[in-house]
Amino acid sequence: MKALILLSLLGTLALLAEIFGFKKRIFLISLLGLITIFFVNLLDWNLAPNIFFGMMQYDHYAVAFSSVILITAILWFIMSESFFKEETNRTDRLSLVLFALAGAVIMVSYTNMAMLFLGIEILSISMYILTGTLKDDLNSNEAAFKYLIMGAFSTGFLLFGIALIYGATGSFDINEIKEFIAARESTAPSIFYVGVLLMLIGLSFKVSAAPFHFWAPDVYQGAPTLITAFMATIVKTAAFAAFLRLFSISFSDITDTWVNIVWVMTALTLLVGNITAVAQTSTKRLLAFSSVAHTGYTLLALLADNSYSSSAILFYVTAYSLGSIVTFCILNIIINTYGNDNINSFNGLGKSNPLLAFVMTLALLSLAGIPPTAGFFAKYYVFTAVFKSGFIYLVLIAIFASLVGVYYYFKIIIAMYFKDSTNETIQTTMNQKILLVVVAFAIIALGIFPDFIIRLL
């Protein structure tokens, strides 16, 4: 809970920086503030669980997912300093990012569906604006418009579902809803089950699960690359934590209502995401469909609904966030150097900048699930959780989808090492080099010692 309060105060401070004349130092203040908030958040581990006014519960689950979000945010800030260089909009962008983080923390710790809605909207509204920050870029404007329209549409489903569930149970509290199901499962009104399905649709939009994924490629491609990185990591982590908390607590006793739907949705997400990514020539669009595919792998753990689910999702989003942060950091460097995100822009990177090529290769191998990277054990734990729940055919589909994923990730690796480049040498800053080395080490370390994360939950 302290993390939420401090993030809100830091966001407010960023808004006031221009008025009180310290906006030149606000980026550094925000970065140091995030590091402080991360350690304050860890102190709550020994105090968990704490319930606040029946609206939020800061338990080990919330502390763990908040820590992943804050670590990712710190890494994102280090790589995104250029996004805040313009003095005219520095404080606006910083405050929007910080408030988006506050919304993410709410999403991982809510116990009341009103707070779930509040967290989603705080995060979403900030992201709608940040997506359209390149005002002179038509693609950025179009992406922001599509994101806003589709986000509002999905929120309508979510709210309608919440309203129907409240009408049936008389409560917004997810634990009281669970008790209602346990007492009256056979006599629950039909509007309750309709509400569950509407909430499932609304949350599926938020995590870009097929067939509700069609906004993601356009938004990822049109948004500023650094904001795309934020969406693919922090937003995804918060959305899945919220998804899991709701369905593993409130709706765990009525799996017959939603398990078959999620089974089909998961299989479709895995196949559509991976197969469509193969045909892409734009790296941002390829990573967008890759993100859709990774949604499918995370849905596998949600579908398992057993004691392994929360740990498997926590490890998966950690490994995925590390790989994605590195990938988008290097992609941003490539775009700033060559002016486009075509896969051919990576041609010869292994010779012109060996560090970038090596770290990019490591990140792509992790995303593909190749040992000994963190991504391998992330998929292993997810597949194990699903296998123990008896979804053998879905595991086979996931393995096939993973093999397809290896192909399109290796397209970039082949371009870096086996194709000649006529482009100029790429320059990187010291901050970028430190970030790449640290995250590369983390990817390997989690691949060798995965129990460090798994045993937390």
Sequence and secondary structure as in RCSB ss.txt:
>XXXX:A:sequence
MKALILLSLLGTLALLAEIFGFKKRIFLISLLGLITIFFVNLLDWNLAPNIFFGMMQYDHYAVAFSSVILITAIL
WFIMSESFFKEETNRTDRLSLVLFALAGAVIMVSYTNMAMLFLGIEILSISMYILTGTLKDDLNSNEAAFKYLIM
GAFSTGFLLFGIALIYGATGSFDINEIKEFIAARESTAPSIFYVGVLLMLIGLSFKVSAAPFHFWAPDVYQGAPT
LITAFMATIVKTAAFAAFLRLFSISFSDITDTWVNIVWVMTALTLLVGNITAVAQTSTKRLLAFSSVAHTGYTLL
ALLADNSYSSSAILFYVTAYSLGSIVTFCILNIIINTYGNDNINSFNGLGKSNPLLAFVMTLALLSLAGIPPTAG
FFAKYYVFTAVFKSGFIYLVLIAIFASLVGVYYYFKIIIAMYFKDSTNETIQTTMNQKILLVVVAFAIIALGIFP
DFIIRLL
>XXXX:A:secstr
 HHHHHHHHHHHHHHHTTTTT TTSHHHHHHHHHHHHHHHHHHTTTT  EEETTTEEE HHHHHHHHHHHHHHHH
HHHHTGGGG  TTTHHHHHHHHHHHHHHHHHHHHBSBHHHHHHHHHHHHHHHHHHHT  TT HHHHHHHHHHHHH
HHHHHHHHHHHHHHHHHHHS  BHHHHHHHHHHHGGG  HHHHHHHHHHHHHHHHHTT TTS TTHHHHHHHS H
HHHHHIIIIIHHHHHHHHHHHHHHTSGGGHHHHHHHHHHHHHHHHHHHHHHHHT  BHHHHHHHHHHHHHHHHHH
HHHH STTHHHHHHHHHHHHHHHHHHHHHHHHHHHHHHS  BGGGGTTHHHH HHHHHHHHHHHHHHHT TTSHH
HHHHHHHHHHHHHTT HHHHHHHHHHHHHHHHHHHHHHHHHHHS   S      HHHHHHHHHHHHHHHHHHH T
HHHHTT 
